[in-house]
Each structure stands twice: as C-alpha cells, then as structure tokens.
C-alpha cells in the first residue's frame, strides 16, 4: 500500500470558529491518504523519536475527525503523537469494500495500522460509533494497541426509555429548516447543555452529516460491544457524560454491565453535567478524565 502525505485541510468555516491559538496548533498537522481512500490526520509526529505515546482517535457516527476538534490541541501540547482517522464511510474516507456497518471497518483499519504504527505505546480512544469500532478492532487484533478508552460507547444491548427521536433533514427545502433539524438532533443526542450548542458545534455537525455515506447502521442497538469486551486483552477505560442521551435513566445499568463483563476494566468515569459528546461539551473536564487513563 502507498501513503500520500499532504498539508492538513480544515474547512474555513470551522477555522473561523476557533481561537487563533487552537487554529494554529491544528494547522501544524498533516493529512495521510491511504488506499480506499482512507484519510487520517496526524499531529506531533516529530515527538515519536522522543518516546511519545501514540493516541488514535476514532470519531462517532455521522462524524469525522472533527468530533475531536477540542481535544487535539491539548493532547499535542502535552507531548502526545495524535492520529485521528476519518472512518471508512465518513468524512473524506470512502465506504469500505464490503459491508455497511461497524463490523465492516475492522479489516481496513487493521490494514491501515500496519502502515501507520510508529510506536509500541498506543491507546485507541473511541467515541460513540468509534468506540464500537475500537472495541471490535482490539477483540480481533489485540496486538494493535496497549490501551483502550471508550467514550460514550453504544453497542451494549441497553436502551434508554427516554431517547428523543432524531429528525431527518436532507429532504427539507430550506437551509433554515435544515438548521432547525440539526439543532434538534444535537440537543436530542449529542449535547446536554443548550448553551454549549455554539457556532462551532453547529458547523462541525452540519459539515459532518452531509458526508455520512453509511446511514443505515443498526449494530449500535445490539450487544456487539458487550460481547467483545471479554476478549479484549489490554486495559479498558470507560468515560461517559453524566447525561449521555443514549443511556439517560439507566447509567447504573451500564456501569454494572461493564464491571460484570470486562475482565480488563481499569477505570470507569462519569463527567458531570455533560452529555454524549462529552469531549466537546466539557473539554477541560474530559481532558482531566482522559489524563487518568493514559
């Protein structure tokens, strides 16, 4: 396989929502294109020779690497080598050759990792759908990482009775109507505090969902992650927002499941006052929680 390196591209409308310091930090990264094509984004590659740990960030459904837009700069500043993938079927990455759900991503991710891995100390950090991918990946290929952090992961076979139905938006005839649907969906699933639905959240979300080419995912409603957890050999850390909409009213059941079926469970943390997209809604508190896992 061949690897094409080029300067990182960040949409101008996203850059305008960032502070100059964060924008400058993110623009130091580079974009890596692998066959597929599958696109990864990399920061801190110069720190590998200094023994830096590698963090692999896997985004949520209907997302891209920008689900981590508020996490990358602090991690790079703390000396980590950071890789954030656009999962196959999302962002700038093409659909996988076969399949249309999370299980179709494992083989292409593992194949890509054979080209990209540059250190032995590796943590996979998976948010939501990306947590499902990371768990299945390490259950199949335990040698690919030394640490797993699941952030807001579904795939447990547990369903909240309080879930808010999401609204379709592609069929809506005006931009204002589409924006209102996006707002409803962000507050119904991703964010707990309405005041955190700022221009950056809306811009990232709007650009991401427009590039979702894997819309009929169903495995998140099954216990696919719960079934994989007993087969993961490395330490497993779990982080949820206190008000994660996926498990509103049943977080104690989620905690019990992880403690019952995860032999390598190393930590369980709730970030108070935040919802599903915890790393965006409460970035400082999330960084503190993440620090305890690395």
Phi and psi in degrees as GROMACS dihedral restraints (atoms count N, CA, C in turn):
[ dihedral_restraints ]
;  ai    aj    ak    al  type     phi  dphi    fc
    3     4     5     6     1  -105.1    20    10
    4     5     6     7     1   154.5    20    10
    6     7     8     9     1  -127.1    20    10
    7     8     9    10     1   124.9    20    10
    9    10    11    12     1  -106.0    20    10
   10    11    12    13     1   125.4    20    10
   12    13    14    15     1  -107.0    20    10
   13    14    15    16     1   138.2    20    10
   15    16    17    18     1  -154.7    20    10
   16    17    18    19     1   164.7    20    10
   18    19    20    21     1   -59.4    20    10
   19    20    21    22     1   148.3    20    10
   21    22    23    24     1   -67.6    20    10
   22    23    24    25     1   143.9    20    10
   24    25    26    27     1  -113.1    20    10
   25    26    27    28     1   125.5    20    10
   27    28    29    30     1  -125.1    20    10
   28    29    30    31     1   128.9    20    10
   30    31    32    33     1   -54.9    20    10
   31    32    33    34     1   135.2    20    10
   33    34    35    36     1   -55.6    20    10
   34    35    36    37     1   -35.9    20    10
   36    37    38    39     1   -68.9    20    10
   37    38    39    40     1   -25.4    20    10
   39    40    41    42     1   -75.4    20    10
   40    41    42    43     1   -46.3    20    10
   42    43    44    45     1   -57.3    20    10
   43    44    45    46     1   -37.3    20    10
   45    46    47    48     1   -64.7    20    10
   46    47    48    49     1   -20.9    20    10
   48    49    50    51     1   -88.2    20    10
   49    50    51    52     1    -6.4    20    10
   51    52    53    54     1  -100.9    20    10
   52    53    54    55     1   153.9    20    10
   54    55    56    57     1   -67.6    20    10
   55    56    57    58     1   153.5    20    10
   57    58    59    60     1   -55.1    20    10
   58    59    60    61     1   -38.0    20    10
   60    61    62    63     1   -64.6    20    10
   61    62    63    64     1   -45.6    20    10
   63    64    65    66     1   -68.1    20    10
   64    65    66    67     1   -42.9    20    10
   66    67    68    69     1   -59.4    20    10
   67    68    69    70     1   -43.5    20    10
   69    70    71    72     1   -62.4    20    10
   70    71    72    73     1   -42.2    20    10
   72    73    74    75     1   -62.1    20    10
   73    74    75    76     1   -47.0    20    10
   75    76    77    78     1   -65.2    20    10
   76    77    78    79     1   -34.0    20    10
   78    79    80    81     1   -75.0    20    10
   79    80    81    82     1    -6.0    20    10
   81    82    83    84     1   -76.7    20    10
   82    83    84    85     1   -12.7    20    10
   84    85    86    87     1   -74.4    20    10
   85    86    87    88     1   175.1    20    10
   87    88    89    90     1  -134.4    20    10
   88    89    90    91     1   157.3    20    10
   90    91    92    93     1  -103.4    20    10
   91    92    93    94     1   135.2    20    10
   93    94    95    96     1  -118.3    20    10
   94    95    96    97     1   122.5    20    10
   96    97    98    99     1  -110.4    20    10
   97    98    99   100     1   122.1    20    10
   99   100   101   102     1  -108.4    20    10
  100   101   102   103     1   166.1    20    10
  102   103   104   105     1   -55.8    20    10
  103   104   105   106     1   149.1    20    10
  105   106   107   108     1   141.0    20    10
  106   107   108   109     1   -56.6    20    10
  108   109   110   111     1   -76.4    20    10
  109   110   111   112     1   151.8    20    10
  111   112   113   114     1  -122.6    20    10
  112   113   114   115     1   129.8    20    10
  114   115   116   117     1  -109.9    20    10
  115   116   117   118     1   128.9    20    10
  117   118   119   120     1  -116.9    20    10
  118   119   120   121     1   161.6    20    10
  120   121   122   123     1  -129.8    20    10
  121   122   123   124     1   138.0    20    10
  123   124   125   126     1  -133.6    20    10
  124   125   126   127     1   138.1    20    10
  126   127   128   129     1  -135.7    20    10
  127   128   129   130     1   152.0    20    10
  129   130   131   132     1    72.4    20    10
  130   131   132   133     1    22.5    20    10
  132   133   134   135     1   -64.4    20    10
  133   134   135   136     1   -25.4    20    10
  135   136   137   138     1   -71.1    20    10
  136   137   138   139     1   -15.1    20    10
  138   139   140   141     1   -85.7    20    10
  139   140   141   142     1    -7.1    20    10
  141   142   143   144     1   -61.3    20    10
  142   143   144   145     1   -41.2    20    10
  144   145   146   147     1   -65.8    20    10
  145   146   147   148     1   -17.0    20    10
  147   148   149   150     1   -93.3    20    10
  148   149   150   151     1     8.3    20    10
  150   151   152   153     1    86.7    20    10
  151   152   153   154     1    20.2    20    10
  153   154   155   156     1   -66.4    20    10
  154   155   156   157     1   144.2    20    10
  156   157   158   159     1   -74.2    20    10
  157   158   159   160     1   150.3    20    10
  159   160   161   162     1  -102.2    20    10
  160   161   162   163     1   132.4    20    10
  162   163   164   165     1  -114.7    20    10
  163   164   165   166     1   125.9    20    10
  165   166   167   168     1  -107.6    20    10
  166   167   168   169     1   117.1    20    10
  168   169   170   171     1  -100.9    20    10
  169   170   171   172     1   124.7    20    10
  171   172   173   174     1  -116.3    20    10
  172   173   174   175     1   123.8    20    10
  174   175   176   177     1   -82.9    20    10
  175   176   177   178     1   175.2    20    10
  177   178   179   180     1   -86.2    20    10
  178   179   180   181     1   176.5    20    10
  180   181   182   183     1   -62.4    20    10
  181   182   183   184     1   149.3    20    10
  183   184   185   186     1    55.7    20    10
  184   185   186   187     1    28.3    20    10
  186   187   188   189     1  -122.0    20    10
  187   188   189   190     1  -160.5    20    10
  189   190   191   192     1  -159.5    20    10
  190   191   192   193     1  -171.1    20    10
  192   193   194   195     1   -57.7    20    10
  193   194   195   196     1   -22.6    20    10
  195   196   197   198     1   -69.3    20    10
  196   197   198   199     1    -7.8    20    10
  198   199   200   201     1   -58.2    20    10
  199   200   201   202     1   -19.6    20    10
  201   202   203   204     1  -105.2    20    10
  202   203   204   205     1    20.3    20    10
  204   205   206   207     1   -58.6    20    10
  205   206   207   208     1   -29.2    20    10
  207   208   209   210     1   -97.1    20    10
  208   209   210   211     1     2.5    20    10
  210   211   212   213     1  -105.4    20    10
  211   212   213   214     1   -31.0    20    10
  213   214   215   216     1   -63.2    20    10
  214   215   216   217     1   -52.0    20    10
  216   217   218   219     1   -58.3    20    10
  217   218   219   220     1   -46.9    20    10
  219   220   221   222     1   -61.1    20    10
  220   221   222   223     1   -36.1    20    10
  222   223   224   225     1   -67.9    20    10
  223   224   225   226     1   -41.2    20    10
  225   226   227   228     1   -65.8    20    10
  226   227   228   229     1   -41.2    20    10
  228   229   230   231     1   -61.6    20    10
  229   230   231   232     1   -28.5    20    10
  231   232   233   234     1   -87.2    20    10
  232   233   234   235     1     8.3    20    10
  234   235   236   237     1    91.7    20    10
  235   236   237   238     1    12.6    20    10
  237   238   239   240     1   -86.6    20    10
  238   239   240   241     1   151.5    20    10
  240   241   242   243     1   -89.3    20    10
  241   242   243   244     1   119.5    20    10
  243   244   245   246     1  -116.9    20    10
  244   245   246   247     1   130.2    20    10
  246   247   248   249     1  -123.8    20    10
  247   248   249   250     1   129.7    20    10
  249   250   251   252     1  -127.6    20    10
  250   251   252   253     1   120.8    20    10
  252   253   254   255     1   -95.4    20    10
  253   254   255   256     1   146.8    20    10
  255   256   257   258     1   -88.2    20    10
  256   257   258   259     1   107.7    20    10
  258   259   260   261     1   -59.8    20    10
  259   260   261   262     1   148.1    20    10
  261   262   263   264     1   -52.3    20    10
  262   263   264   265     1   128.0    20    10
  264   265   266   267     1    97.5    20    10
  265   266   267   268     1    -2.3    20    10
  267   268   269   270     1  -135.3    20    10
  268   269   270   271     1   161.7    20    10
  270   271   272   273     1    55.0    20    10
  271   272   273   274     1  -128.9    20    10
  273   274   275   276     1   -96.6    20    10
  274   275   276   277     1     8.8    20    10
  276   277   278   279     1   -99.0    20    10
  277   278   279   280     1   141.0    20    10
  279   280   281   282     1   -74.4    20    10
  280   281   282   283     1   162.9    20    10
  282   283   284   285     1   -59.1    20    10
  283   284   285   286     1   150.7    20    10
  285   286   287   288     1   -65.5    20    10
  286   287   288   289     1   159.8    20    10
  288   289   290   291     1   -62.1    20    10
  289   290   291   292     1   -35.8    20    10
  291   292   293   294     1  -135.4    20    10
  292   293   294   295     1   141.5    20    10
  294   295   296   297     1    89.3    20    10
  295   296   297   298     1   161.8    20    10
  297   298   299   300     1  -141.2    20    10
  298   299   300   301     1    33.5    20    10
  300   301   302   303     1  -150.4    20    10
  301   302   303   304     1  -175.8    20    10
  303   304   305   306     1   -59.0    20    10
  304   305   306   307     1   -33.8    20    10
  306   307   308   309     1   -66.2    20    10
  307   308   309   310     1   -19.1    20    10
  309   310   311   312     1   -79.3    20    10
  310   311   312   313     1    -8.3    20    10
  312   313   314   315     1   -90.1    20    10
  313   314   315   316     1   -18.5    20    10
  315   316   317   318     1   -65.6    20    10
  316   317   318   319     1   -47.8    20    10
  318   319   320   321     1   -65.5    20    10
  319   320   321   322     1   -46.2    20    10
  321   322   323   324     1   -64.5    20    10
  322   323   324   325     1   -34.2    20    10
  324   325   326   327     1   -66.5    20    10
  325   326   327   328     1   -45.3    20    10
  327   328   329   330     1   -61.6    20    10
  328   329   330   331     1   -42.5    20    10
  330   331   332   333     1   -63.3    20    10
  331   332   333   334     1   -42.4    20    10
  333   334   335   336     1   -62.5    20    10
  334   335   336   337     1   -38.8    20    10
  336   337   338   339     1   -65.1    20    10
  337   338   339   340     1   -26.1    20    10
  339   340   341   342     1   -65.4    20    10
  340   341   342   343     1   -25.8    20    10
  342   343   344   345     1   -86.7    20    10
  343   344   345   346     1   -30.9    20    10
  345   346   347   348     1   -98.5    20    10
  346   347   348   349     1   -24.4    20    10
  348   349   350   351     1   -62.3    20    10
  349   350   351   352     1   128.6    20    10
  351   352   353   354     1  -129.2    20    10
  352   353   354   355     1     1.2    20    10
  354   355   356   357     1  -148.7    20    10
  355   356   357   358     1   165.6    20    10
  357   358   359   360     1   -90.5    20    10
  358   359   360   361     1   -22.8    20    10
  360   361   362   363     1   -96.0    20    10
  361   362   363   364     1    98.4    20    10
  363   364   365   366     1  -129.1    20    10
  364   365   366   367     1   130.2    20    10
  366   367   368   369     1  -114.3    20    10
  367   368   369   370     1   129.9    20    10
  369   370   371   372     1   -93.4    20    10
  370   371   372   373     1   127.3    20    10
  372   373   374   375     1  -120.9    20    10
  373   374   375   376     1   106.8    20    10
  375   376   377   378     1  -111.8    20    10
  376   377   378   379     1   125.8    20    10
  378   379   380   381     1  -100.1    20    10
  379   380   381   382     1   125.7    20    10
  381   382   383   384     1    54.3    20    10
  382   383   384   385     1  -119.0    20    10
  384   385   386   387     1   -54.1    20    10
  385   386   387   388     1   -36.1    20    10
  387   388   389   390     1   -67.4    20    10
  388   389   390   391     1   -28.2    20    10
  390   391   392   393     1   -66.6    20    10
  391   392   393   394     1   -39.7    20    10
  393   394   395   396     1   -59.3    20    10
  394   395   396   397     1   -47.3    20    10
  396   397   398   399     1   -60.5    20    10
  397   398   399   400     1   -44.6    20    10
  399   400   401   402     1   -63.6    20    10
  400   401   402   403     1   -40.9    20    10
  402   403   404   405     1   -65.7    20    10
  403   404   405   406     1   -45.9    20    10
  405   406   407   408     1   -65.3    20    10
  406   407   408   409     1   -38.0    20    10
  408   409   410   411     1   -60.5    20    10
  409   410   411   412     1   -48.7    20    10
  411   412   413   414     1   -76.8    20    10
  412   413   414   415     1   -23.9    20    10
  414   415   416   417     1   -67.1    20    10
  415   416   417   418     1   -34.8    20    10
  417   418   419   420     1   -84.3    20    10
  418   419   420   421     1   -35.4    20    10
  420   421   422   423     1  -133.0    20    10
  421   422   423   424     1    76.2    20    10
  423   424   425   426     1   -63.8    20    10
  424   425   426   427     1   -18.5    20    10
  426   427   428   429     1   -77.7    20    10
  427   428   429   430     1    -8.6    20    10
  429   430   431   432     1   -80.2    20    10
  430   431   432   433     1   -15.1    20    10
  432   433   434   435     1  -154.2    20    10
  433   434   435   436     1   162.1    20    10
  435   436   437   438     1  -110.2    20    10
  436   437   438   439     1     0.4    20    10
  438   439   440   441     1  -160.5    20    10
  439   440   441   442     1   141.6    20    10
  441   442   443   444     1  -129.2    20    10
  442   443   444   445     1   128.5    20    10
  444   445   446   447     1  -120.8    20    10
  445   446   447   448     1   118.3    20    10
  447   448   449   450     1  -100.5    20    10
  448   449   450   451     1   126.9    20    10
  450   451   452   453     1  -119.4    20    10
  451   452   453   454     1   110.1    20    10
  453   454   455   456     1    60.4    20    10
  454   455   456   457     1    37.6    20    10
  456   457   458   459     1   -74.1    20    10
  457   458   459   460     1   133.7    20    10
  459   460   461   462     1   -87.5    20    10
  460   461   462   463     1  -158.3    20    10
  462   463   464   465     1    78.0    20    10
  463   464   465   466     1    28.9    20    10
  465   466   467   468     1  -105.9    20    10
  466   467   468   469     1    -6.9    20    10
  468   469   470   471     1    75.4    20    10
  469   470   471   472     1    18.4    20    10
  471   472   473   474     1  -118.7    20    10
  472   473   474   475     1   134.5    20    10
  474   475   476   477     1  -129.0    20    10
  475   476   477   478     1   129.3    20    10
  477   478   479   480     1   -72.1    20    10
  478   479   480   481     1   137.7    20    10
  480   481   482   483     1   -76.2    20    10
  481   482   483   484     1    -4.2    20    10
  483   484   485   486     1  -107.2    20    10
  484   485   486   487     1    13.1    20    10
  486   487   488   489     1   -60.5    20    10
  487   488   489   490     1   136.4    20    10
  489   490   491   492     1   -91.3    20    10
  490   491   492   493     1   123.2    20    10
  492   493   494   495     1   -60.7    20    10
  493   494   495   496     1   136.1    20    10
  495   496   497   498     1   -84.3    20    10
  496   497   498   499     1   158.5    20    10
  498   499   500   501     1  -106.7    20    10
  499   500   501   502     1   139.6    20    10
  501   502   503   504     1   -70.2    20    10
  502   503   504   505     1   153.2    20    10
  504   505   506   507     1  -135.0    20    10
  505   506   507   508     1   -23.0    20    10
  507   508   509   510     1   -62.6    20    10
  508   509   510   511     1   -30.1    20    10
  510   511   512   513     1   -82.9    20    10
  511   512   513   514     1   -10.0    20    10
  513   514   515   516     1   -73.0    20    10
  514   515   516   517     1   137.5    20    10
  516   517   518   519     1   -80.4    20    10
  517   518   519   520     1   -17.4    20    10
  519   520   521   522     1  -125.2    20    10
  520   521   522   523     1   155.2    20    10
  522   523   524   525     1   -63.7    20    10
  523   524   525   526     1   -38.5    20    10
  525   526   527   528     1   -61.4    20    10
  526   527   528   529     1   -39.7    20    10
  528   529   530   531     1   -68.1    20    10
  529   530   531   532     1   -37.8    20    10
  531   532   533   534     1   -65.8    20    10
  532   533   534   535     1   -42.5    20    10
  534   535   536   537     1   -62.3    20    10
  535   536   537   538     1   -39.0    20    10
  537   538   539   540     1   -64.2    20    10
  538   539   540   541     1   -38.4    20    10
  540   541   542   543     1   -65.6    20    10
  541   542   543   544     1   -42.4    20    10
  543   544   545   546     1   -60.9    20    10
  544   545   546   547     1   -41.3    20    10
  546   547   548   549     1   -62.0    20    10
  547   548   549   550     1   -46.1    20    10
  549   550   551   552     1   -57.5    20    10
  550   551   552   553     1   -45.3    20    10
  552   553   554   555     1   -69.2    20    10
  553   554   555   556     1   -39.1    20    10
  555   556   557   558     1   -62.3    20    10
  556   557   558   559     1   -42.7    20    10
  558   559   560   561     1   -77.9    20    10
  559   560   561   562     1   -26.0    20    10
  561   562   563   564     1   -78.2    20    10
  562   563   564   565     1   -27.4    20    10
  564   565   566   567     1  -124.7    20    10
  565   566   567   568     1   -47.7    20    10
  567   568   569   570     1   -89.2    20    10
  568   569   570   571     1   -40.8    20    10
  570   571   572   573     1  -120.5    20    10
  571   572   573   574     1   144.7    20    10
  573   574   575   576     1   -94.6    20    10
  574   575   576   577     1   -44.0    20    10
  576   577   578   579     1   -93.7    20    10
  577   578   579   580     1   116.0    20    10
  579   580   581   582     1   -59.3    20    10
  580   581   582   583     1   -29.4    20    10
  582   583   584   585     1   -67.4    20    10
  583   584   585   586     1   -17.2    20    10
  585   586   587   588     1   -85.6    20    10
  586   587   588   589     1    -3.7    20    10
  588   589   590   591     1   -83.2    20    10
  589   590   591   592     1    79.1    20    10
  591   592   593   594     1   -96.8    20    10
  592   593   594   595     1  -174.3    20    10
  594   595   596   597     1   -62.8    20    10
  595   596   597   598     1   -36.2    20    10
  597   598   599   600     1   -64.8    20    10
  598   599   600   601     1   -46.0    20    10
  600   601   602   603     1   -58.5    20    10
  601   602   603   604     1   -46.7    20    10
  603   604   605   606     1   -65.5    20    10
  604   605   606   607     1   -41.7    20    10
  606   607   608   609     1   -66.0    20    10
  607   608   609   610     1   -48.0    20    10
  609   610   611   612     1   -59.5    20    10
  610   611   612   613     1   -47.7    20    10
  612   613   614   615     1   -61.9    20    10
  613   614   615   616     1   -47.0    20    10
  615   616   617   618     1   -61.5    20    10
  616   617   618   619     1   -44.0    20    10
  618   619   620   621     1   -68.5    20    10
  619   620   621   622     1   -35.5    20    10
  621   622   623   624     1   -70.9    20    10
  622   623   624   625     1   -49.1    20    10
  624   625   626   627     1   -65.7    20    10
  625   626   627   628     1   -27.0    20    10
  627   628   629   630     1   -66.7    20    10
  628   629   630   631     1   -20.1    20    10
  630   631   632   633     1  -108.5    20    10
  631   632   633   634     1    12.6    20    10
  633   634   635   636     1   -75.9    20    10
  634   635   636   637     1   114.0    20    10
  636   637   638   639     1  -109.8    20    10
  637   638   639   640     1    14.9    20    10
  639   640   641   642     1  -131.0    20    10
  640   641   642   643     1    65.3    20    10
  642   643   644   645     1   -82.0    20    10
  643   644   645   646     1   -15.8    20    10
  645   646   647   648     1  -105.3    20    10
  646   647   648   649     1    44.6    20    10
  648   649   650   651     1   -74.0    20    10
  649   650   651   652     1   134.7    20    10
  651   652   653   654     1  -126.5    20    10
  652   653   654   655     1   -16.3    20    10
  654   655   656   657     1   -69.4    20    10
  655   656   657   658     1   -17.7    20    10
  657   658   659   660     1   -63.8    20    10
  658   659   660   661     1   -21.7    20    10
  660   661   662   663     1   -88.6    20    10
  661   662   663   664     1     3.4    20    10
  663   664   665   666     1  -107.5    20    10
  664   665   666   667     1   170.6    20    10
  666   667   668   669     1   -85.4    20    10
  667   668   669   670     1    37.9    20    10
  669   670   671   672     1   -64.1    20    10
  670   671   672   673     1   -36.5    20    10
  672   673   674   675     1   -75.1    20    10
  673   674   675   676     1   -43.4    20    10
  675   676   677   678     1   -56.3    20    10
  676   677   678   679     1   -38.0    20    10
  678   679   680   681     1   -72.0    20    10
  679   680   681   682     1   -26.3    20    10
  681   682   683   684     1   -83.1    20    10
  682   683   684   685     1   -28.2    20    10
  684   685   686   687     1   -56.0    20    10
  685   686   687   688     1   -39.6    20    10
  687   688   689   690     1   -64.6    20    10
  688   689   690   691     1   -15.5    20    10
  690   691   692   693     1  -101.1    20    10
  691   692   693   694     1     5.4    20    10
  693   694   695   696     1   -92.7    20    10
  694   695   696   697     1   125.0    20    10
  696   697   698   699     1   -90.2    20    10
  697   698   699   700     1   -21.5    20    10
  699   700   701   702     1   -90.3    20    10
  700   701   702   703     1   168.4    20    10
  702   703   704   705     1   -57.1    20    10
  703   704   705   706     1   140.2    20    10
  705   706   707   708     1  -119.0    20    10
  706   707   708   709     1   124.1    20    10
  708   709   710   711     1  -114.2    20    10
  709   710   711   712     1   145.0    20    10
  711   712   713   714     1  -128.5    20    10
  712   713   714   715     1   129.6    20    10
  714   715   716   717     1  -130.2    20    10
  715   716   717   718     1   129.3    20    10
  717   718   719   720     1  -131.0    20    10
  718   719   720   721     1   152.1    20    10
  720   721   722   723     1   -72.6    20    10
  721   722   723   724     1   142.9    20    10
  723   724   725   726     1   -54.4    20    10
  724   725   726   727     1   -36.6    20    10
  726   727   728   729     1  -109.0    20    10
  727   728   729   730     1    32.9    20    10
  729   730   731   732     1   -54.2    20    10
  730   731   732   733     1   121.6    20    10
  732   733   734   735     1   -64.7    20    10
  733   734   735   736     1   -23.5    20    10
  735   736   737   738     1   -63.2    20    10
  736   737   738   739     1   -30.7    20    10
  738   739   740   741     1  -131.6    20    10
  739   740   741   742     1    29.5    20    10
  741   742   743   744     1   -59.9    20    10
  742   743   744   745     1   123.7    20    10
  744   745   746   747     1    87.5    20    10
  745   746   747   748     1    -3.1    20    10
  747   748   749   750     1  -139.7    20    10
  748   749   750   751     1    27.1    20    10
  750   751   752   753     1   -64.9    20    10
  751   752   753   754     1   -30.9    20    10
  753   754   755   756     1   -65.3    20    10
  754   755   756   757     1   -33.4    20    10
  756   757   758   759     1   -67.9    20    10
  757   758   759   760     1   -38.7    20    10
  759   760   761   762     1   -62.9    20    10
  760   761   762   763     1   -47.6    20    10
  762   763   764   765     1   -59.1    20    10
  763   764   765   766     1   -44.2    20    10
  765   766   767   768     1   -61.5    20    10
  766   767   768   769     1   -41.6    20    10
  768   769   770   771     1   -61.2    20    10
  769   770   771   772     1   -48.7    20    10
  771   772   773   774     1   -58.5    20    10
  772   773   774   775     1   -43.0    20    10
  774   775   776   777     1   -69.9    20    10
  775   776   777   778     1   -24.8    20    10
  777   778   779   780     1   -85.6    20    10
  778   779   780   781     1   -30.8    20    10
  780   781   782   783     1  -114.9    20    10
  781   782   783   784     1    -0.1    20    10
  783   784   785   786     1  -111.5    20    10
  784   785   786   787     1    94.6    20    10
  786   787   788   789     1   -58.5    20    10
  787   788   789   790     1   -32.1    20    10
  789   790   791   792     1  -101.0    20    10
  790   791   792   793     1    21.8    20    10
  792   793   794   795     1   -61.6    20    10
  793   794   795   796     1   122.3    20    10
  795   796   797   798     1  -106.4    20    10
  796   797   798   799     1   -29.1    20    10
  798   799   800   801     1  -161.1    20    10
  799   800   801   802     1   153.0    20    10
  801   802   803   804     1  -134.2    20    10
  802   803   804   805     1   124.0    20    10
  804   805   806   807     1  -136.4    20    10
  805   806   807   808     1   138.6    20    10
  807   808   809   810     1  -110.7    20    10
  808   809   810   811     1   131.7    20    10
  810   811   812   813     1   -94.8    20    10
  811   812   813   814     1   112.9    20    10
  813   814   815   816     1   -66.0    20    10
  814   815   816   817     1   145.4    20    10
  816   817   818   819     1    76.1    20    10
  817   818   819   820     1     4.8    20    10
  819   820   821   822     1  -120.7    20    10
  820   821   822   823     1   162.5    20    10
  822   823   824   825     1  -104.2    20    10
  823   824   825   826     1  -151.4    20    10
  825   826   827   828     1   -62.4    20    10
  826   827   828   829     1   -46.6    20    10
  828   829   830   831     1   -84.1    20    10
  829   830   831   832     1    61.7    20    10
  831   832   833   834     1   -63.6    20    10
  832   833   834   835     1   -36.2    20    10
  834   835   836   837     1   -70.6    20    10
  835   836   837   838     1   -19.8    20    10
  837   838   839   840     1   -91.0    20    10
  838   839   840   841     1   -44.2    20    10
  840   841   842   843     1   -72.3    20    10
  841   842   843   844     1   -34.7    20    10
  843   844   845   846     1  -132.6    20    10
  844   845   846   847     1    66.6    20    10
  846   847   848   849     1   -61.7    20    10
  847   848   849   850     1   -39.6    20    10
  849   850   851   852     1   -68.8    20    10
  850   851   852   853     1   -45.2    20    10
  852   853   854   855     1   -65.4    20    10
  853   854   855   856     1   -36.6    20    10
  855   856   857   858     1   -64.3    20    10
  856   857   858   859     1   -42.4    20    10
  858   859   860   861     1   -61.3    20    10
  859   860   861   862     1   -38.3    20    10
  861   862   863   864     1   -64.4    20    10
  862   863   864   865     1   -42.6    20    10
  864   865   866   867     1   -64.5    20    10
  865   866   867   868     1   -43.1    20    10
  867   868   869   870     1   -64.1    20    10
  868   869   870   871     1   -38.2    20    10
  870   871   872   873     1   -55.9    20    10
  871   872   873   874     1   -33.8    20    10
  873   874   875   876     1   -71.5    20    10
  874   875   876   877     1   -13.3    20    10
  876   877   878   879     1  -101.0    20    10
  877   878   879   880     1    -9.1    20    10
